[in-house]
């Protein structure tokens, strides 16, 4: 399953590289089968968007919770469906 995690940080003045490495290390320890697809710094109400793949919603929730533990002020997770799979869902409804 693919998930998107949007985060807003409490403090952008922290050492960003060190902070990111600490987060990735913690996720690797607690949710070892997460596969990172992309990580973007973004404009808008959030500071970062992470796209990752994991087996289920529980593991995705752990990633989100770990982001809060490590210093995110706000984290929001979404399930993502590949467009080709979405089209199959639509076909099933016809």
MMTF fields as JSON, N, C-alpha, C and O atoms, coordinates in Angstrom:
{
  "mmtfVersion": "1.0.0",
  "mmtfProducer": "UNKNOWN",
  "numBonds": 375,
  "numAtoms": 376,
  "numGroups": 94,
  "numChains": 1,
  "numModels": 1,
  "chainsPerModel": [1],
  "groupsPerChain": [94],
  "chainIdList": ["A"],
  "bondAtomList": [4, 2, 8, 6, 12, 10, 16, 14, 20, 18, 24, 22, 28, 26, 32, 30, 36, 34, 40, 38, 44, 42, 48, 46, 52, 50, 56, 54, 60, 58, 64, 62, 68, 66, 72, 70, 76, 74, 80, 78, 84, 82, 88, 86, 92, 90, 96, 94, 100, 98, 104, 102, 108, 106, 112, 110, 116, 114, 120, 118, 124, 122, 128, 126, 132, 130, 136, 134, 140, 138, 144, 142, 148, 146, 152, 150, 156, 154, 160, 158, 164, 162, 168, 166, 172, 170, 176, 174, 180, 178, 184, 182, 188, 186, 192, 190, 196, 194, 200, 198, 204, 202, 208, 206, 212, 210, 216, 214, 220, 218, 224, 222, 228, 226, 232, 230, 236, 234, 240, 238, 244, 242, 248, 246, 252, 250, 256, 254, 260, 258, 264, 262, 268, 266, 272, 270, 276, 274, 280, 278, 284, 282, 288, 286, 292, 290, 296, 294, 300, 298, 304, 302, 308, 306, 312, 310, 316, 314, 320, 318, 324, 322, 328, 326, 332, 330, 336, 334, 340, 338, 344, 342, 348, 346, 352, 350, 356, 354, 360, 358, 364, 362, 368, 366, 372, 370],
  "bondOrderList": [1, 1, 1, 1, 1, 1, 1, 1, 1, 1, 1, 1, 1, 1, 1, 1, 1, 1, 1, 1, 1, 1, 1, 1, 1, 1, 1, 1, 1, 1, 1, 1, 1, 1, 1, 1, 1, 1, 1, 1, 1, 1, 1, 1, 1, 1, 1, 1, 1, 1, 1, 1, 1, 1, 1, 1, 1, 1, 1, 1, 1, 1, 1, 1, 1, 1, 1, 1, 1, 1, 1, 1, 1, 1, 1, 1, 1, 1, 1, 1, 1, 1, 1, 1, 1, 1, 1, 1, 1, 1, 1, 1, 1],
  "groupList": [{"groupName": "UNK", "atomNameList": ["N", "CA", "C", "O"], "elementList": ["N", "C", "C", "O"], "formalChargeList": [0, 0, 0, 0], "bondAtomList": [1, 0, 2, 1, 3, 2], "bondOrderList": [1, 1, 2], "singleLetterCode": "X", "chemCompType": "L-PEPTIDE LINKING"}],
  "groupTypeList": [0, 0, 0, 0, 0, 0, 0, 0, 0, 0, 0, 0, 0, 0, 0, 0, 0, 0, 0, 0, 0, 0, 0, 0, 0, 0, 0, 0, 0, 0, 0, 0, 0, 0, 0, 0, 0, 0, 0, 0, 0, 0, 0, 0, 0, 0, 0, 0, 0, 0, 0, 0, 0, 0, 0, 0, 0, 0, 0, 0, 0, 0, 0, 0, 0, 0, 0, 0, 0, 0, 0, 0, 0, 0, 0, 0, 0, 0, 0, 0, 0, 0, 0, 0, 0, 0, 0, 0, 0, 0, 0, 0, 0, 0],
  "groupIdList": [1, 2, 3, 4, 5, 6, 7, 8, 9, 10, 11, 12, 13, 14, 15, 16, 17, 18, 19, 20, 21, 22, 23, 24, 25, 26, 27, 28, 29, 30, 31, 32, 33, 34, 35, 36, 37, 38, 39, 40, 41, 42, 43, 44, 45, 46, 47, 48, 49, 50, 51, 52, 53, 54, 55, 56, 57, 58, 59, 60, 61, 62, 63, 64, 65, 66, 67, 68, 69, 70, 71, 72, 73, 74, 75, 76, 77, 78, 79, 80, 81, 82, 83, 84, 85, 86, 87, 88, 89, 90, 91, 92, 93, 94],
  "secStructList": [7, 3, 3, 3, 3, 3, 3, 3, 3, 1, 7, 6, 6, 1, 7, 2, 2, 2, 2, 2, 2, 2, 2, 2, 2, 2, 2, 2, 2, 2, 1, 6, 6, 7, 3, 3, 3, 3, 3, 3, 3, 7, 1, 1, 1, 7, 1, 3, 3, 3, 3, 3, 3, 7, 1, 1, 2, 2, 2, 2, 2, 2, 2, 2, 2, 2, 2, 2, 2, 6, 6, 3, 3, 3, 3, 3, 3, 3, 3, 3, 7, 7, 2, 2, 2, 2, 2, 2, 2, 2, 2, 2, 2, 7],
  "xCoordList": [0.835, 0.0, 0.881, 1.953, 0.405, 1.155, 0.473, -0.753, 1.288, 0.796, 1.544, 2.689, 0.871, 1.467, 1.395, 0.341, 2.505, 2.578, 2.938, 4.0, 2.062, 2.31, 2.649, 1.925, 3.75, 4.153, 4.455, 4.909, 4.186, 4.552, 5.412, 5.009, 6.589, 7.536, 7.341, 6.874, 7.703, 7.65, 8.719, 8.484, 9.9, 11.039, 11.87, 12.507, 11.866, 12.666, 14.121, 14.925, 14.478, 15.851, 16.757, 17.962, 16.207, 17.009, 17.924, 17.696, 18.942, 19.814, 18.981, 18.765, 18.52, 17.59, 18.17, 17.47, 19.427, 20.014, 20.068, 19.687, 20.536, 20.615, 19.225, 19.023, 18.284, 16.906, 16.318, 15.706, 16.502, 15.987, 16.619, 15.936, 17.923, 18.617, 18.135, 17.992, 17.888, 17.38, 15.991, 15.705, 15.136, 13.801, 13.88, 13.21, 14.697, 14.816, 15.358, 14.917, 16.309, 16.864, 15.791, 15.692, 15.002, 13.94, 12.886, 12.424, 12.505, 11.522, 12.085, 11.376, 13.353, 13.973, 13.971, 13.79, 14.17, 14.158, 12.753, 12.563, 11.776, 10.418, 9.499, 8.576, 9.751, 8.923, 9.865, 9.931, 10.596, 11.697, 11.314, 12.168, 10.078, 9.73, 9.194, 8.688, 9.29, 8.867, 9.819, 11.039, 9.229, 10.013, 9.716, 8.578, 10.75, 10.582, 10.55, 11.422, 9.567, 9.427, 9.915, 10.639, 9.525, 9.925, 9.813, 9.056, 10.588, 10.561, 10.732, 11.707, 9.785, 9.824, 9.613, 8.767, 10.387, 10.078, 9.107, 9.326, 8.026, 6.981, 6.581, 6.885, 5.901, 5.311, 3.862, 3.253, 3.324, 1.931, 1.818, 2.731, 0.72, 0.498, 1.399, 1.533, 2.009, 2.916, 4.347, 4.573, 5.302, 6.715, 7.267, 8.116, 6.776, 7.303, 6.186, 5.16, 6.414, 5.562, 6.473, 7.496, 6.087, 6.793, 5.837, 4.67, 6.327, 5.556, 6.288, 7.481, 5.549, 6.187, 5.224, 4.011, 5.793, 5.015, 5.248, 6.374, 4.179, 4.271, 3.082, 2.189, 3.072, 2.09, 0.659, -0.286, 0.488, -0.859, -0.958, 0.038, -2.175, -2.445, -1.766, -1.371, -1.629, -0.985, 0.468, 0.931, 1.173, 2.568, 2.661, 3.564, 1.727, 1.698, 1.43, 2.011, 0.556, 0.27, 1.509, 1.744, 2.29, 3.54, 4.49, 5.117, 4.591, 5.464, 4.987, 5.792, 3.688, 3.119, 3.38, 3.769, 3.167, 3.412, 4.884, 5.212, 5.762, 7.196, 7.592, 8.478, 6.938, 7.235, 6.846, 7.517, 5.766, 5.354, 6.324, 6.669, 6.759, 7.707, 9.017, 9.631, 9.438, 10.745, 10.678, 11.718, 9.481, 9.431, 8.446, 8.419, 7.638, 6.62, 5.516, 5.07, 5.086, 3.997, 2.661, 1.712, 2.611, 1.375, 1.739, 2.678, 0.999, 1.222, -0.135, -1.036, -0.26, -1.496, -1.132, -0.26, -1.796, -1.492, -2.681, -3.839, -2.359, -3.384, -3.002, -1.823, -4.015, -3.799, -3.82, -4.654, -2.918, -2.87, -3.121, -2.605, -3.915, -4.207, -3.604, -3.847, -2.824, -2.266, -3.407, -4.472, -3.161, -4.213, -4.744, -5.951, -3.86, -4.312, -5.223, -6.176, -4.925, -5.78, -7.12, -8.161, -7.082, -8.306, -9.225, -10.437, -8.626, -9.433, -10.115, -11.244, -9.424, -10.028, -11.209, -12.222, -11.081, -12.203, -13.421, -14.553, -13.165, -14.253, -14.906, -16.129, -14.085, -14.622, -15.529, -16.547, -15.169, -15.966, -17.346, -18.277, -17.479, -18.759, -19.686, -20.871, -19.146, -19.976, -20.9, -21.664],
  "yCoordList": [-1.18, 0.0, 1.245, 1.272, 2.258, 3.51, 4.552, 4.661, 5.312, 6.347, 7.647, 7.657, 8.734, 10.06, 10.654, 10.639, 11.169, 11.791, 13.26, 13.585, 14.137, 15.578, 16.022, 15.707, 16.753, 17.191, 18.684, 19.276, 19.252, 20.635, 20.573, 20.0, 21.163, 21.075, 22.195, 23.282, 21.913, 22.921, 23.974, 25.16, 23.541, 24.436, 24.119, 23.068, 25.003, 24.794, 25.209, 25.034, 25.749, 26.179, 25.04, 25.24, 23.87, 22.72, 22.293, 22.656, 21.537, 20.967, 19.976, 18.845, 20.391, 19.595, 18.251, 17.24, 18.211, 16.945, 15.96, 14.799, 16.416, 15.554, 15.099, 13.934, 16.012, 15.707, 14.631, 13.676, 14.784, 13.813, 12.445, 11.425, 12.42, 11.144, 10.442, 9.219, 11.204, 10.638, 10.022, 8.935, 10.722, 10.21, 8.918, 7.94, 8.91, 7.711, 6.518, 5.386, 6.774, 5.704, 5.131, 3.915, 5.997, 5.56, 4.753, 3.725, 5.209, 4.465, 3.102, 2.097, 3.064, 1.789, 0.791, -0.408, 1.285, 0.422, -0.069, -1.241, 0.826, 0.518, -0.047, -0.803, 0.319, -0.14, -0.506, 0.211, -1.62, -1.93, -2.177, -2.047, -2.523, -2.839, -1.636, -1.811, -0.424, 0.765, 0.988, 0.936, 1.24, 1.568, 3.027, 3.379, 3.875, 5.292, 5.483, 4.982, 6.194, 6.47, 7.881, 8.084, 8.857, 10.244, 11.071, 10.742, 12.157, 13.113, 14.504, 14.769, 15.385, 16.729, 17.778, 17.615, 18.848, 20.064, 20.827, 20.954, 21.34, 21.948, 23.323, 23.684, 24.069, 25.338, 25.077, 24.108, 25.921, 25.755, 25.486, 25.816, 24.895, 24.707, 23.65, 23.625, 22.792, 21.775, 22.108, 22.859, 21.539, 21.741, 20.624, 20.863, 19.391, 18.233, 17.273, 17.177, 16.567, 15.464, 14.254, 14.331, 13.151, 11.882, 10.903, 10.814, 10.177, 9.125, 7.827, 7.693, 6.872, 5.609, 4.454, 4.635, 3.271, 2.047, 1.176, 1.042, 0.594, -0.351, -1.298, -1.114, -2.295, -3.368, -2.995, -3.53, -2.078, -1.817, -0.468, 0.233, -0.124, 1.155, 1.282, 2.379, 0.186, 0.24, 0.696, 1.521, 0.156, 0.555, 2.007, 2.735, 2.425, 3.824, 4.739, 5.82, 4.307, 5.093, 5.22, 6.267, 4.164, 4.225, 5.276, 6.029, 5.321, 6.318, 7.723, 8.592, 7.934, 9.236, 9.595, 10.722, 8.639, 8.88, 9.16, 10.015, 8.446, 8.684, 10.086, 10.703, 10.591, 11.953, 12.957, 13.973, 12.672, 13.56, 13.459, 14.465, 12.24, 12.032, 12.763, 13.311, 12.766, 13.337, 14.853, 15.484, 15.457, 16.909, 17.56, 18.786, 16.783, 17.398, 17.959, 17.3, 19.157, 19.778, 19.198, 19.111, 18.804, 18.292, 17.264, 17.465, 16.17, 15.147, 14.633, 14.386, 14.479, 13.973, 12.925, 13.15, 11.782, 10.681, 10.397, 10.498, 10.04, 9.678, 8.369, 8.086, 7.576, 6.386, 6.82, 7.634, 6.289, 6.619, 5.358, 4.282, 5.517, 4.411, 4.778, 5.865, 3.871, 4.123, 4.368, 3.757, 5.272, 5.662, 4.473, 4.367, 3.577, 2.407, 1.513, 0.93, 1.407, 0.619, 1.323, 0.675, 2.651, 3.424, 3.204, 3.048, 3.196, 2.974, 1.599, 1.451, 0.606, -0.727, -0.686, -1.347, 0.082, 0.235, 0.839, 0.399, 1.851, 2.495, 1.513, 1.487, 0.708, -0.285, -1.276, -1.697, -1.65, -2.596, -2.026, -2.783, -0.713, -0.079, 0.07, 0.367, -0.136, 0.031, -1.135, -1.158],
  "zCoordList": [0.0, 0.0, 0.0, 0.604, -0.685, -0.761, 0.119, 0.144, 0.836, 1.738, 1.5, 1.048, 1.814, 1.756, 3.155, 3.791, 3.623, 4.939, 4.765, 4.234, 5.207, 5.175, 6.594, 7.538, 6.739, 8.077, 8.102, 7.123, 9.248, 9.539, 10.793, 11.805, 10.72, 11.821, 12.828, 12.489, 14.063, 15.118, 14.911, 15.143, 14.472, 14.403, 13.167, 13.095, 12.22, 11.002, 11.187, 10.271, 12.339, 12.573, 13.039, 13.192, 13.264, 13.676, 12.538, 11.384, 12.854, 11.821, 11.008, 11.443, 9.846, 9.048, 8.651, 8.715, 8.246, 7.813, 8.977, 8.827, 10.126, 11.311, 11.74, 12.084, 11.716, 12.1, 11.183, 11.661, 9.867, 8.908, 9.058, 8.965, 9.291, 9.488, 10.75, 10.769, 11.79, 13.046, 12.83, 13.331, 12.083, 11.783, 10.979, 11.308, 9.926, 9.092, 9.879, 9.681, 10.766, 11.594, 12.518, 12.683, 13.11, 14.014, 13.264, 13.76, 12.076, 11.28, 10.892, 10.949, 10.5, 10.104, 11.268, 11.059, 12.48, 13.665, 14.008, 14.333, 13.933, 14.394, 13.311, 13.61, 12.059, 10.936, 9.791, 8.792, 9.927, 9.007, 7.552, 6.674, 7.269, 5.881, 5.105, 3.996, 5.65, 4.91, 3.74, 3.891, 2.567, 1.378, 1.034, 0.722, 1.092, 0.785, -0.714, -1.423, -1.199, -2.624, -2.935, -3.909, -2.116, -2.365, -1.09, -0.176, -1.055, 0.06, -0.541, -1.245, -0.261, -0.828, 0.258, 1.137, 0.188, 0.935, 0.048, -1.157, 0.649, -0.168, 0.363, 1.5, -0.482, -0.097, 0.308, -0.146, 1.144, 1.544, 3.033, 3.79, 3.463, 4.901, 5.548, 6.771, 4.757, 5.269, 4.855, 3.907, 5.578, 5.255, 4.374, 3.516, 4.594, 3.87, 3.484, 4.157, 2.384, 1.937, 1.747, 1.067, 2.353, 2.158, 1.503, 1.884, 0.53, -0.118, 0.163, -0.112, 0.719, 1.091, 0.918, 0.811, 0.895, 0.75, 1.974, 2.452, 2.468, 3.574, 3.497, 2.67, 4.345, 4.22, 4.588, 4.009, 5.549, 6.031, 6.74, 6.917, 7.138, 7.778, 9.134, 9.528, 9.843, 11.164, 11.054, 11.842, 10.079, 9.886, 9.425, 9.835, 8.574, 8.143, 9.334, 9.436, 10.228, 11.428, 12.308, 12.912, 12.378, 13.147, 12.572, 13.318, 11.249, 10.611, 10.972, 11.305, 10.905, 11.243, 12.703, 13.011, 13.596, 15.022, 15.302, 16.125, 14.625, 14.809, 14.356, 14.947, 13.31, 12.865, 13.943, 14.123, 14.654, 15.754, 16.927, 17.547, 17.224, 18.326, 18.059, 18.975, 16.802, 16.444, 16.245, 16.059, 16.278, 16.242, 15.295, 15.195, 14.6, 13.755, 14.643, 15.582, 14.347, 15.085, 14.648, 15.428, 13.38, 12.804, 11.74, 10.969, 11.701, 10.675, 10.203, 11.004, 8.899, 8.317, 7.282, 6.443, 7.34, 6.42, 5.515, 5.92, 4.281, 3.312, 2.633, 2.42, 2.298, 1.482, 0.018, -0.377, -0.775, -2.197, -3.024, -2.721, -4.062, -4.979, -6.333, -6.856, -6.889, -8.223, -9.209, -9.117, -10.147, -11.078, -11.87, -12.087, -12.304, -13.074, -12.234, -12.751, -10.929, -10.04, -9.819, -9.716, -9.747, -9.608, -10.807, -10.656, -12.005, -13.202, -13.175, -13.642, -12.627, -12.495, -11.531, -11.759, -10.462, -9.524, -10.218, -10.016, -11.036, -11.764, -12.738, -12.876, -13.41, -14.346, -13.625, -14.174, -12.405, -11.626, -11.29, -11.017, -11.308, -10.97, -12.175, -12.023, -13.352, -14.564, -14.765, -15.73]
}
